[in-house]
Amino acid sequence: MGVVDEAARLERAGYPVIHLEKGEPGLDTPAPVKQAAIEALLANKTRYSHSSGLPELRQAVCDYYASQYGVRIDPRRVVVNAGSSACLVEIFLALLSPGDEVVLPDPGYPAYPRFITAARGVPVQAGSAVTGYQHTAELVREHLTPRTKAILINFPNNPTGAVADAAQLAAFAELGPIVVSDEVYHGLEADGCHSRSILEFTDNAVVVGSFSKAYAMTGWRLGYLIVPEHMVTAVTRMHEDLFVGTNTFIQWAAITALGDAATIQRQVREELNTRRDCLLAELPRLGLQLAHQPRGAFYVLVRQWANTGTSAQLAADLLKHAHVAITPGSVFGPSGEGNIRFSLSAPADQIVVAMRRVEKFLVEHPALAPR
Ligand SMILES: Cc1ncc(COP(=O)(O)O)c(C=O)c1O
C-alpha cells in the first residue's frame, strides 16, 4: 500500500505515473454484463436473495464447473459472497479452531495470512525460493504438523504466474488435509496452458472463485465458495447470520457473465497475453531475469538487480525517479524478498514506455544498478 499511496500522491502533484502494481487488469466490464445489471435494477431485482445466493447463479456456477472441468456439483454447495476476499474470511472462520495451522504459498497473495489470523489460525508459509518459486506438494509436506488443518493453494499464482498441472494438483490432494484452492485467476492462462480445478482430483477441497479477474469485474465485488458436502450446513448457517446475502442485481449480472464466459475470458486473456509477451520481450534489455516463467494470471515476478537495496527500496526508487509503480516482492512473504512484481495492469504501449523509463533510471543510477 505504500507504493499505491505514494503513486496517488505523485499523480495529484501532476506526475504521469504508469501503474504496473495493480491487482486488476484495468479493462472495462463487458457491455452485456453491465446491461444485465441495469435491467435487473429496473426490474426491481433489489431485494434479499437466498442468503447463499440466487438459485439461478448457484446453478450457473455448477453448470460452469461441469462444462469446464467435468465435475458434478450440487448447487447447495455453492455460497456466493462479496468477492473472493469475503469468501476466504468465511471459509477460514468455518474451518479453523484457535491454533489450527494452514500451510500457504510464499510468495503468495499478501492477504492470506491475515484471513487466517482473523480466524485465530496460524499461517505457515512454505517458502518456494528453493523450488524456483513453484509451490509444490513436496514443499508443503515439509511444513505439515499434527496441527495442520488445511492447505491453501493458488494457481495461476499471484505473484509468480505459476500454474499447476494435473499431477501436481493430485499430489496436493493426496497430502491429507483439506485443500482450499483459490482459483480466482482461472481462465487467464498464457497460450497453450489450461488450468485444472482441484475438484477434479478430490472432494476434500474448497474452491474459492471470483468474477473480479477473468470477467473484468473487480469493483462489482462478487465471488463464491464451493464447499464439500459435509460443510454445507455449517457454512450456510454461518453465512446467513454474518452476511445475510449478496447484492441481488449484481448476481443477475454474474449469471450473464457466466453464460458468456468463453467469449469474455478469451477477450481478457488475449489482451493480457499481448501485454505479457510485450513485457517479457523487454526484460533482457534491462538485464532482468524471471523469478519464474509466468503461465497465467497477470503478474511477472523478476529478480531485482544487485545492489538495489531491499525490494521496497527499489520499488520506492522506481516510483520516485521513473514514475513507474511496481510491487516489492517482500509484501508477498519472506521468500518474495529480492524480487519485484510487474502487474500487466496497463496496456502494452504503456508497458513499453514504463520500460524505457526504467532503462533511463538504470543509466542515471549506475551505482544502484550495475550491469
Ligand atoms: C490470489 C488472490 N486471491 C483473491 C483475491 C481477492 O480478489 P476479490 O476479492 O476481488 O475476488 C486476489 C486479489 O488480488 C488475489 O490476487
The ligand as an SDF file (V2000), in Angstrom:
LIG
                    3D

 16 16  0  0  0  0  0  0  0  0999 V2000
   -4.7850  -14.6560   -5.2810 C   0  0  0  0  0  0  0  0  0  0  0  0
   -5.9160  -13.7230   -4.9780 C   0  0  0  0  0  0  0  0  0  0  0  0
   -6.9870  -14.1920   -4.3270 N   0  0  0  0  0  0  0  0  0  0  0  0
   -8.0180  -13.3720   -4.0280 C   0  0  0  0  0  0  0  0  0  0  0  0
   -8.0040  -12.0370   -4.3730 C   0  0  0  0  0  0  0  0  0  0  0  0
   -9.1800  -11.1720   -3.9910 C   0  0  0  0  0  0  0  0  0  0  0  0
   -9.9820  -10.8660   -5.1130 O   0  0  0  0  0  0  0  0  0  0  0  0
  -11.5370  -10.4600   -4.9970 P   0  0  0  0  0  0  0  0  0  0  0  0
  -11.8560  -10.2320   -3.5690 O   0  0  0  0  0  0  0  0  0  0  0  0
  -11.6670   -9.2340   -5.8280 O   0  0  0  0  0  0  0  0  0  0  0  0
  -12.3030  -11.6240   -5.5810 O   0  0  0  0  0  0  0  0  0  0  0  0
   -6.9040  -11.5180   -5.0660 C   0  0  0  0  0  0  0  0  0  0  0  0
   -6.8580  -10.0820   -5.4560 C   0  0  0  0  0  0  0  0  0  0  0  0
   -5.9020   -9.5670   -5.9700 O   0  0  0  0  0  0  0  0  0  0  0  0
   -5.8270  -12.3820   -5.3690 C   0  0  0  0  0  0  0  0  0  0  0  0
   -4.7330  -11.9440   -6.0250 O   0  0  0  0  0  0  0  0  0  0  0  0
  1  2  1  0
  2  3  1  0
  2 15  2  0
  3  4  2  0
  4  5  1  0
  5  6  1  0
  5 12  2  0
  6  7  1  0
  7  8  1  0
  8  9  2  0
  8 10  1  0
  8 11  1  0
 12 13  1  0
 12 15  1  0
 13 14  2  0
 15 16  1  0
M  END
$$$$
